[in-house]
Amino acid sequence: MFTFTDTWYLVLAAAIFAIGAVGLIVRRNPLVMFMCVELMLNAVNLTFVTFSRMLNDVGGQAVVFFVMVVAAAEVVVGLAIIVAIMRRREGANADDISLMRG
């Protein structure tokens, strides 16, 4: 039977992070960019949990908790800004952030 080792989790986290980074660089839609940042945060969380399991230390899992709290706050503020931009201008892209000026 095949068992997943810690290396598989790290490779998966690297692949997820790479997909998020490429999506962040390539796409100009603010919502897609926002989702790519969240994807990258989840890849880092997977890495923290994997190293926490490898080292038999709870510290990595505690860091994941704080990253999730920061990600939740980011979702609240960031999504509000993105929705405000998208309502103001249909088809807005990342270069339209200057619309937020008064």
C-alpha angles and dihedrals in degrees: 000000000000118000126194113239126201090261091064091055092049092049090049090050091049091050093049091048091049092050090051093047093049091047091050092051098041104040124070099190108108094218093052091046089051091052090049091055089051090050090053091050090052091050090054090048090054089052092050092050092047093052090044089055092045093051096037090234128134092209094090092052090050090053089051089055091055092045089053091051091051090046091052091052089047091053092052096049099031096046091049090053093046093048090049090053094045092050092049096049126021114226094015119175134198092275091064094074087105086075088078091073115104 
